[in-house]
Amino acid sequence: MTLIQGTVPAARLNEGMTLAVTALLTGIAAGSAAAGWAAEHLPHPAAFTVPPAAALLAAAAASTAVVGTKWRRGRASSDTERVPTPDAR
């Protein structure tokens, strides 16, 4: 939520938070479906590897999003410094 609050314009903050909650609920539903399928169709040892694999995938996606946001912020701030400001007349 902090990542969204820092990257989404203030006028669109409600929409950004709504999309974040929707993504969380979609992930929970997809995880439940995948876990149910794995429990019924995979051997027991393999079924127990699904939750840790999903956690690693989620951590990788989250860290990629954080690093990408920091990179974009750094690039955006350096780009705006190079833009000449208009004269105050």
Backbone as XML, in Angstrom:
<?xml version="1.0"?>
<chain id="A" units="angstrom">
  <residue number="1" name="MET">
    <atom name="N" x="0.823" y="-1.184" z="0.000"/>
    <atom name="CA" x="0.000" y="0.000" z="0.000"/>
    <atom name="C" x="0.870" y="1.252" z="0.000"/>
  </residue>
  <residue number="2" name="THR">
    <atom name="N" x="1.995" y="1.184" z="0.712"/>
    <atom name="CA" x="2.904" y="2.325" z="0.728"/>
    <atom name="C" x="3.502" y="2.563" z="-0.650"/>
  </residue>
  <residue number="3" name="LEU">
    <atom name="N" x="3.829" y="1.492" z="-1.347"/>
    <atom name="CA" x="4.364" y="1.605" z="-2.702"/>
    <atom name="C" x="3.348" y="2.279" z="-3.619"/>
  </residue>
  <residue number="4" name="ILE">
    <atom name="N" x="2.113" y="1.895" z="-3.505"/>
    <atom name="CA" x="1.062" y="2.498" z="-4.338"/>
    <atom name="C" x="0.856" y="3.950" z="-3.951"/>
  </residue>
  <residue number="5" name="GLN">
    <atom name="N" x="0.830" y="4.240" z="-2.673"/>
    <atom name="CA" x="0.629" y="5.613" z="-2.217"/>
    <atom name="C" x="1.748" y="6.521" z="-2.708"/>
  </residue>
  <residue number="6" name="GLY">
    <atom name="N" x="2.947" y="5.994" z="-2.802"/>
    <atom name="CA" x="4.068" y="6.809" z="-3.252"/>
    <atom name="C" x="4.164" y="6.978" z="-4.752"/>
  </residue>
  <residue number="7" name="THR">
    <atom name="N" x="3.545" y="6.091" z="-5.523"/>
    <atom name="CA" x="3.683" y="6.150" z="-6.974"/>
    <atom name="C" x="2.454" y="6.660" z="-7.695"/>
  </residue>
  <residue number="8" name="VAL">
    <atom name="N" x="1.294" y="6.525" z="-7.109"/>
    <atom name="CA" x="0.052" y="6.929" z="-7.771"/>
    <atom name="C" x="-0.209" y="8.407" z="-7.480"/>
  </residue>
  <residue number="9" name="PRO">
    <atom name="N" x="-0.632" y="9.157" z="-8.488"/>
    <atom name="CA" x="-0.983" y="10.561" z="-8.235"/>
    <atom name="C" x="-2.102" y="10.668" z="-7.203"/>
  </residue>
  <residue number="10" name="ALA">
    <atom name="N" x="-2.098" y="11.734" z="-6.436"/>
    <atom name="CA" x="-3.067" y="11.895" z="-5.348"/>
    <atom name="C" x="-4.507" y="11.851" z="-5.849"/>
  </residue>
  <residue number="11" name="ALA">
    <atom name="N" x="-4.744" y="12.344" z="-7.041"/>
    <atom name="CA" x="-6.106" y="12.354" z="-7.580"/>
    <atom name="C" x="-6.597" y="10.944" z="-7.918"/>
  </residue>
  <residue number="12" name="ARG">
    <atom name="N" x="-5.692" y="9.997" z="-8.062"/>
    <atom name="CA" x="-6.058" y="8.623" z="-8.417"/>
    <atom name="C" x="-5.741" y="7.623" z="-7.315"/>
  </residue>
  <residue number="13" name="LEU">
    <atom name="N" x="-5.525" y="8.102" z="-6.112"/>
    <atom name="CA" x="-5.137" y="7.223" z="-5.007"/>
    <atom name="C" x="-6.218" y="6.199" z="-4.690"/>
  </residue>
  <residue number="14" name="ASN">
    <atom name="N" x="-7.482" y="6.589" z="-4.713"/>
    <atom name="CA" x="-8.565" y="5.656" z="-4.434"/>
    <atom name="C" x="-8.579" y="4.520" z="-5.452"/>
  </residue>
  <residue number="15" name="GLU">
    <atom name="N" x="-8.399" y="4.846" z="-6.716"/>
    <atom name="CA" x="-8.363" y="3.816" z="-7.752"/>
    <atom name="C" x="-7.159" y="2.900" z="-7.587"/>
  </residue>
  <residue number="16" name="GLY">
    <atom name="N" x="-6.017" y="3.481" z="-7.226"/>
    <atom name="CA" x="-4.821" y="2.676" z="-7.018"/>
    <atom name="C" x="-4.974" y="1.690" z="-5.877"/>
  </residue>
  <residue number="17" name="MET">
    <atom name="N" x="-5.558" y="2.149" z="-4.774"/>
    <atom name="CA" x="-5.777" y="1.257" z="-3.632"/>
    <atom name="C" x="-6.802" y="0.176" z="-3.982"/>
  </residue>
  <residue number="18" name="THR">
    <atom name="N" x="-7.822" y="0.558" z="-4.745"/>
    <atom name="CA" x="-8.826" y="-0.428" z="-5.155"/>
    <atom name="C" x="-8.195" y="-1.514" z="-6.012"/>
  </residue>
  <residue number="19" name="LEU">
    <atom name="N" x="-7.330" y="-1.131" z="-6.932"/>
    <atom name="CA" x="-6.651" y="-2.124" z="-7.763"/>
    <atom name="C" x="-5.735" y="-3.019" z="-6.931"/>
  </residue>
  <residue number="20" name="ALA">
    <atom name="N" x="-5.083" y="-2.445" z="-5.923"/>
    <atom name="CA" x="-4.210" y="-3.251" z="-5.068"/>
    <atom name="C" x="-5.004" y="-4.291" z="-4.292"/>
  </residue>
  <residue number="21" name="VAL">
    <atom name="N" x="-6.128" y="-3.891" z="-3.726"/>
    <atom name="CA" x="-6.957" y="-4.835" z="-2.972"/>
    <atom name="C" x="-7.527" y="-5.894" z="-3.906"/>
  </residue>
  <residue number="22" name="THR">
    <atom name="N" x="-7.943" y="-5.490" z="-5.098"/>
    <atom name="CA" x="-8.455" y="-6.458" z="-6.077"/>
    <atom name="C" x="-7.377" y="-7.466" z="-6.441"/>
  </residue>
  <residue number="23" name="ALA">
    <atom name="N" x="-6.145" y="-6.995" z="-6.632"/>
    <atom name="CA" x="-5.043" y="-7.906" z="-6.951"/>
    <atom name="C" x="-4.762" y="-8.865" z="-5.796"/>
  </residue>
  <residue number="24" name="LEU">
    <atom name="N" x="-4.828" y="-8.365" z="-4.557"/>
    <atom name="CA" x="-4.623" y="-9.239" z="-3.402"/>
    <atom name="C" x="-5.684" y="-10.335" z="-3.336"/>
  </residue>
  <residue number="25" name="LEU">
    <atom name="N" x="-6.937" y="-9.942" z="-3.509"/>
    <atom name="CA" x="-8.016" y="-10.933" z="-3.445"/>
    <atom name="C" x="-7.940" y="-11.925" z="-4.606"/>
  </residue>
  <residue number="26" name="THR">
    <atom name="N" x="-7.538" y="-11.457" z="-5.773"/>
    <atom name="CA" x="-7.367" y="-12.358" z="-6.913"/>
    <atom name="C" x="-6.247" y="-13.348" z="-6.636"/>
  </residue>
  <residue number="27" name="GLY">
    <atom name="N" x="-5.171" y="-12.878" z="-6.032"/>
    <atom name="CA" x="-4.070" y="-13.772" z="-5.684"/>
    <atom name="C" x="-4.466" y="-14.815" z="-4.660"/>
  </residue>
  <residue number="28" name="ILE">
    <atom name="N" x="-5.280" y="-14.408" z="-3.687"/>
    <atom name="CA" x="-5.753" y="-15.362" z="-2.682"/>
    <atom name="C" x="-6.630" y="-16.425" z="-3.335"/>
  </residue>
  <residue number="29" name="ALA">
    <atom name="N" x="-7.524" y="-16.000" z="-4.211"/>
    <atom name="CA" x="-8.405" y="-16.954" z="-4.886"/>
    <atom name="C" x="-7.612" y="-17.901" z="-5.790"/>
  </residue>
  <residue number="30" name="ALA">
    <atom name="N" x="-6.658" y="-17.348" z="-6.535"/>
    <atom name="CA" x="-5.844" y="-18.201" z="-7.411"/>
    <atom name="C" x="-4.985" y="-19.160" z="-6.601"/>
  </residue>
  <residue number="31" name="GLY">
    <atom name="N" x="-4.463" y="-18.697" z="-5.469"/>
    <atom name="CA" x="-3.665" y="-19.564" z="-4.608"/>
    <atom name="C" x="-4.480" y="-20.692" z="-4.012"/>
  </residue>
  <residue number="32" name="SER">
    <atom name="N" x="-5.695" y="-20.388" z="-3.616"/>
    <atom name="CA" x="-6.567" y="-21.435" z="-3.074"/>
    <atom name="C" x="-6.903" y="-22.471" z="-4.137"/>
  </residue>
  <residue number="33" name="ALA">
    <atom name="N" x="-7.174" y="-22.001" z="-5.346"/>
    <atom name="CA" x="-7.479" y="-22.928" z="-6.434"/>
    <atom name="C" x="-6.273" y="-23.798" z="-6.773"/>
  </residue>
  <residue number="34" name="ALA">
    <atom name="N" x="-5.097" y="-23.190" z="-6.827"/>
    <atom name="CA" x="-3.884" y="-23.961" z="-7.142"/>
    <atom name="C" x="-3.567" y="-24.963" z="-6.042"/>
  </residue>
  <residue number="35" name="ALA">
    <atom name="N" x="-3.747" y="-24.558" z="-4.791"/>
    <atom name="CA" x="-3.473" y="-25.471" z="-3.676"/>
    <atom name="C" x="-4.449" y="-26.641" z="-3.675"/>
  </residue>
  <residue number="36" name="GLY">
    <atom name="N" x="-5.710" y="-26.364" z="-3.976"/>
    <atom name="CA" x="-6.692" y="-27.445" z="-4.045"/>
    <atom name="C" x="-6.381" y="-28.422" z="-5.158"/>
  </residue>
  <residue number="37" name="TRP">
    <atom name="N" x="-6.013" y="-27.873" z="-6.315"/>
    <atom name="CA" x="-5.665" y="-28.751" z="-7.435"/>
    <atom name="C" x="-4.433" y="-29.578" z="-7.087"/>
  </residue>
  <residue number="38" name="ALA">
    <atom name="N" x="-3.415" y="-28.944" z="-6.496"/>
    <atom name="CA" x="-2.188" y="-29.660" z="-6.152"/>
    <atom name="C" x="-2.453" y="-30.744" z="-5.116"/>
  </residue>
  <residue number="39" name="ALA">
    <atom name="N" x="-3.316" y="-30.465" z="-4.153"/>
    <atom name="CA" x="-3.613" y="-31.454" z="-3.116"/>
    <atom name="C" x="-4.315" y="-32.674" z="-3.688"/>
  </residue>
  <residue number="40" name="GLU">
    <atom name="N" x="-5.123" y="-32.467" z="-4.717"/>
    <atom name="CA" x="-5.862" y="-33.595" z="-5.296"/>
    <atom name="C" x="-5.090" y="-34.339" z="-6.380"/>
  </residue>
  <residue number="41" name="HIS">
    <atom name="N" x="-4.214" y="-33.658" z="-7.108"/>
    <atom name="CA" x="-3.605" y="-34.276" z="-8.283"/>
    <atom name="C" x="-2.118" y="-34.594" z="-8.161"/>
  </residue>
  <residue number="42" name="LEU">
    <atom name="N" x="-1.426" y="-34.013" z="-7.227"/>
    <atom name="CA" x="0.008" y="-34.264" z="-7.092"/>
    <atom name="C" x="0.262" y="-35.182" z="-5.905"/>
  </residue>
  <residue number="43" name="PRO">
    <atom name="N" x="1.386" y="-35.893" z="-5.932"/>
    <atom name="CA" x="1.749" y="-36.676" z="-4.743"/>
    <atom name="C" x="1.975" y="-35.742" z="-3.555"/>
  </residue>
  <residue number="44" name="HIS">
    <atom name="N" x="1.797" y="-36.274" z="-2.365"/>
    <atom name="CA" x="1.851" y="-35.437" z="-1.165"/>
    <atom name="C" x="3.127" y="-34.613" z="-1.030"/>
  </residue>
  <residue number="45" name="PRO">
    <atom name="N" x="4.319" y="-35.169" z="-1.231"/>
    <atom name="CA" x="5.519" y="-34.320" z="-1.089"/>
    <atom name="C" x="5.533" y="-33.153" z="-2.091"/>
  </residue>
  <residue number="46" name="ALA">
    <atom name="N" x="5.091" y="-33.403" z="-3.306"/>
    <atom name="CA" x="5.087" y="-32.340" z="-4.311"/>
    <atom name="C" x="4.034" y="-31.283" z="-3.987"/>
  </residue>
  <residue number="47" name="ALA">
    <atom name="N" x="2.908" y="-31.695" z="-3.440"/>
    <atom name="CA" x="1.850" y="-30.738" z="-3.098"/>
    <atom name="C" x="2.311" y="-29.774" z="-2.005"/>
  </residue>
  <residue number="48" name="PHE">
    <atom name="N" x="3.181" y="-30.243" z="-1.128"/>
    <atom name="CA" x="3.677" y="-29.368" z="-0.064"/>
    <atom name="C" x="4.695" y="-28.345" z="-0.558"/>
  </residue>
  <residue number="49" name="THR">
    <atom name="N" x="5.173" y="-28.488" z="-1.783"/>
    <atom name="CA" x="6.114" y="-27.502" z="-2.328"/>
    <atom name="C" x="5.394" y="-26.327" z="-3.000"/>
  </residue>
  <residue number="50" name="VAL">
    <atom name="N" x="4.095" y="-26.447" z="-3.232"/>
    <atom name="CA" x="3.354" y="-25.375" z="-3.907"/>
    <atom name="C" x="3.325" y="-24.085" z="-3.077"/>
  </residue>
  <residue number="51" name="PRO">
    <atom name="N" x="2.963" y="-24.088" z="-1.790"/>
    <atom name="CA" x="2.942" y="-22.826" z="-1.041"/>
    <atom name="C" x="4.304" y="-22.122" z="-0.948"/>
  </residue>
  <residue number="52" name="PRO">
    <atom name="N" x="5.412" y="-22.843" z="-0.650"/>
    <atom name="CA" x="6.697" y="-22.124" z="-0.628"/>
    <atom name="C" x="7.092" y="-21.572" z="-2.002"/>
  </residue>
  <residue number="53" name="ALA">
    <atom name="N" x="6.782" y="-22.315" z="-3.060"/>
    <atom name="CA" x="7.094" y="-21.815" z="-4.401"/>
    <atom name="C" x="6.289" y="-20.561" z="-4.715"/>
  </residue>
  <residue number="54" name="ALA">
    <atom name="N" x="5.023" y="-20.544" z="-4.312"/>
    <atom name="CA" x="4.196" y="-19.358" z="-4.524"/>
    <atom name="C" x="4.711" y="-18.180" z="-3.704"/>
  </residue>
  <residue number="55" name="ALA">
    <atom name="N" x="5.176" y="-18.439" z="-2.490"/>
    <atom name="CA" x="5.724" y="-17.364" z="-1.657"/>
    <atom name="C" x="6.988" y="-16.780" z="-2.275"/>
  </residue>
  <residue number="56" name="LEU">
    <atom name="N" x="7.847" y="-17.632" z="-2.811"/>
    <atom name="CA" x="9.055" y="-17.141" z="-3.478"/>
    <atom name="C" x="8.713" y="-16.325" z="-4.719"/>
  </residue>
  <residue number="57" name="LEU">
    <atom name="N" x="7.729" y="-16.779" z="-5.468"/>
    <atom name="CA" x="7.295" y="-16.039" z="-6.655"/>
    <atom name="C" x="6.730" y="-14.670" z="-6.274"/>
  </residue>
  <residue number="58" name="ALA">
    <atom name="N" x="5.932" y="-14.627" z="-5.218"/>
    <atom name="CA" x="5.373" y="-13.353" z="-4.757"/>
    <atom name="C" x="6.464" y="-12.415" z="-4.252"/>
  </residue>
  <residue number="59" name="ALA">
    <atom name="N" x="7.441" y="-12.948" z="-3.534"/>
    <atom name="CA" x="8.544" y="-12.116" z="-3.039"/>
    <atom name="C" x="9.368" y="-11.563" z="-4.190"/>
  </residue>
  <residue number="60" name="ALA">
    <atom name="N" x="9.600" y="-12.387" z="-5.210"/>
    <atom name="CA" x="10.350" y="-11.905" z="-6.375"/>
    <atom name="C" x="9.583" y="-10.817" z="-7.115"/>
  </residue>
  <residue number="61" name="ALA">
    <atom name="N" x="8.278" y="-11.003" z="-7.263"/>
    <atom name="CA" x="7.466" y="-9.984" z="-7.938"/>
    <atom name="C" x="7.445" y="-8.686" z="-7.148"/>
  </residue>
  <residue number="62" name="ALA">
    <atom name="N" x="7.326" y="-8.778" z="-5.841"/>
    <atom name="CA" x="7.289" y="-7.581" z="-5.005"/>
    <atom name="C" x="8.627" y="-6.849" z="-5.027"/>
  </residue>
  <residue number="63" name="SER">
    <atom name="N" x="9.722" y="-7.582" z="-4.937"/>
    <atom name="CA" x="11.029" y="-6.920" z="-4.955"/>
    <atom name="C" x="11.306" y="-6.300" z="-6.313"/>
  </residue>
  <residue number="64" name="THR">
    <atom name="N" x="10.853" y="-6.943" z="-7.377"/>
    <atom name="CA" x="11.004" y="-6.358" z="-8.707"/>
    <atom name="C" x="10.207" y="-5.064" z="-8.819"/>
  </residue>
  <residue number="65" name="ALA">
    <atom name="N" x="9.017" y="-5.044" z="-8.264"/>
    <atom name="CA" x="8.195" y="-3.829" z="-8.310"/>
    <atom name="C" x="8.846" y="-2.711" z="-7.514"/>
  </residue>
  <residue number="66" name="VAL">
    <atom name="N" x="9.408" y="-3.022" z="-6.358"/>
    <atom name="CA" x="10.044" y="-1.993" z="-5.523"/>
    <atom name="C" x="11.287" y="-1.453" z="-6.215"/>
  </residue>
  <residue number="67" name="VAL">
    <atom name="N" x="12.117" y="-2.330" z="-6.751"/>
    <atom name="CA" x="13.338" y="-1.892" z="-7.428"/>
    <atom name="C" x="12.980" y="-1.078" z="-8.667"/>
  </residue>
  <residue number="68" name="GLY">
    <atom name="N" x="11.986" y="-1.512" z="-9.424"/>
    <atom name="CA" x="11.564" y="-0.769" z="-10.610"/>
    <atom name="C" x="11.040" y="0.602" z="-10.261"/>
  </residue>
  <residue number="69" name="THR">
    <atom name="N" x="10.298" y="0.711" z="-9.175"/>
    <atom name="CA" x="9.769" y="1.999" z="-8.760"/>
    <atom name="C" x="10.892" y="2.931" z="-8.325"/>
  </residue>
  <residue number="70" name="LYS">
    <atom name="N" x="11.845" y="2.412" z="-7.576"/>
    <atom name="CA" x="12.972" y="3.245" z="-7.151"/>
    <atom name="C" x="13.782" y="3.696" z="-8.365"/>
  </residue>
  <residue number="71" name="TRP">
    <atom name="N" x="13.944" y="2.813" z="-9.349"/>
    <atom name="CA" x="14.691" y="3.167" z="-10.547"/>
    <atom name="C" x="13.950" y="4.253" z="-11.330"/>
  </residue>
  <residue number="72" name="ARG">
    <atom name="N" x="12.637" y="4.103" z="-11.466"/>
    <atom name="CA" x="11.861" y="5.112" z="-12.192"/>
    <atom name="C" x="11.891" y="6.451" z="-11.465"/>
  </residue>
  <residue number="73" name="ARG">
    <atom name="N" x="11.809" y="6.421" z="-10.153"/>
    <atom name="CA" x="11.852" y="7.672" z="-9.392"/>
    <atom name="C" x="13.195" y="8.362" z="-9.586"/>
  </residue>
  <residue number="74" name="GLY">
    <atom name="N" x="14.269" y="7.605" z="-9.505"/>
    <atom name="CA" x="15.594" y="8.186" z="-9.691"/>
    <atom name="C" x="15.769" y="8.745" z="-11.082"/>
  </residue>
  <residue number="75" name="ARG">
    <atom name="N" x="15.285" y="8.032" z="-12.066"/>
    <atom name="CA" x="15.388" y="8.490" z="-13.444"/>
    <atom name="C" x="14.513" y="9.711" z="-13.672"/>
  </residue>
  <residue number="76" name="ALA">
    <atom name="N" x="13.303" y="9.712" z="-13.120"/>
    <atom name="CA" x="12.395" y="10.839" z="-13.298"/>
    <atom name="C" x="12.957" y="12.085" z="-12.647"/>
  </residue>
  <residue number="77" name="SER">
    <atom name="N" x="13.555" y="11.945" z="-11.467"/>
    <atom name="CA" x="14.087" y="13.131" z="-10.799"/>
    <atom name="C" x="15.288" y="13.676" z="-11.552"/>
  </residue>
  <residue number="78" name="SER">
    <atom name="N" x="16.121" y="12.807" z="-12.136"/>
    <atom name="CA" x="17.265" y="13.308" z="-12.885"/>
    <atom name="C" x="16.820" y="13.916" z="-14.210"/>
  </residue>
  <residue number="79" name="ASP">
    <atom name="N" x="15.738" y="13.395" z="-14.803"/>
    <atom name="CA" x="15.224" y="13.971" z="-16.043"/>
    <atom name="C" x="14.650" y="15.358" z="-15.811"/>
  </residue>
  <residue number="80" name="THR">
    <atom name="N" x="13.960" y="15.558" z="-14.707"/>
    <atom name="CA" x="13.358" y="16.857" z="-14.450"/>
    <atom name="C" x="14.415" y="17.896" z="-14.118"/>
  </residue>
  <residue number="81" name="GLU">
    <atom name="N" x="15.562" y="17.465" z="-13.609"/>
    <atom name="CA" x="16.620" y="18.425" z="-13.321"/>
    <atom name="C" x="17.241" y="18.968" z="-14.594"/>
  </residue>
  <residue number="82" name="ARG">
    <atom name="N" x="17.204" y="18.189" z="-15.662"/>
    <atom name="CA" x="17.812" y="18.616" z="-16.916"/>
    <atom name="C" x="16.888" y="19.518" z="-17.731"/>
  </residue>
  <residue number="83" name="VAL">
    <atom name="N" x="15.608" y="19.544" z="-17.407"/>
    <atom name="CA" x="14.669" y="20.363" z="-18.155"/>
    <atom name="C" x="14.824" y="21.811" z="-17.713"/>
  </residue>
  <residue number="84" name="PRO">
    <atom name="N" x="15.065" y="22.711" z="-18.666"/>
    <atom name="CA" x="15.225" y="24.116" z="-18.270"/>
    <atom name="C" x="13.905" y="24.684" z="-17.773"/>
  </residue>
  <residue number="85" name="THR">
    <atom name="N" x="13.983" y="25.487" z="-16.743"/>
    <atom name="CA" x="12.783" y="26.109" z="-16.204"/>
    <atom name="C" x="12.526" y="27.427" z="-16.944"/>
  </residue>
  <residue number="86" name="PRO">
    <atom name="N" x="11.253" y="27.788" z="-17.146"/>
    <atom name="CA" x="10.965" y="29.043" z="-17.837"/>
    <atom name="C" x="11.356" y="30.228" z="-16.955"/>
  </residue>
  <residue number="87" name="ASP">
    <atom name="N" x="11.694" y="31.325" z="-17.605"/>
    <atom name="CA" x="12.060" y="32.535" z="-16.870"/>
    <atom name="C" x="10.833" y="33.093" z="-16.177"/>
  </residue>
  <residue number="88" name="ALA">
    <atom name="N" x="11.032" y="33.599" z="-14.989"/>
    <atom name="CA" x="9.921" y="34.207" z="-14.239"/>
    <atom name="C" x="9.775" y="35.651" z="-14.711"/>
  </residue>
  <residue number="89" name="ARG">
    <atom name="N" x="8.823" y="35.893" z="-15.559"/>
    <atom name="CA" x="8.607" y="37.252" z="-16.094"/>
    <atom name="C" x="7.319" y="37.810" z="-15.629"/>
  </residue>
</chain>
